[in-house]
Amino acid sequence: MITVDEFRPFVLDSERFGPTIAEFAEALSALGDPDGDGLIEHPLFVSLMAAIGFEEANIHALFDTLGPDAEDRITMATWAAGIKDYYAPDMAGIPGDQLVAARAV
């Protein structure tokens, strides 16, 4: 088993891991925008996040926290920024916290 102290220097080092997370964030948000309009619709967001393995109730909570527009869409930039924040080692109080919250009922 890996301890947090062993994990932090490798994965949570922004100099080492930051560029990889940025690339992942851009790629995942692009998957959510197949028509290229810069907007990600709620159902596709849910499908992509569920495929990664997150709980559906938490995915919906995250989407709502990201501030969807009247047509229930978020921007690619908003989602990419949220992904980067989620993997930042010292971030707290961010939308991504919804993904690890207690199971929604």
Secondary structure, 3 states (H helix, E strand, C coil): CCCHHHHHHHHCCHHHHHHHHHHHHHHHHHHCCCCCCCEEEHHHHHHHHHHHCCCHHHHHHHHHHCCCCCCCEEEHHHHHHHHHHHCCCCCCCCHHHHHCCCCCC
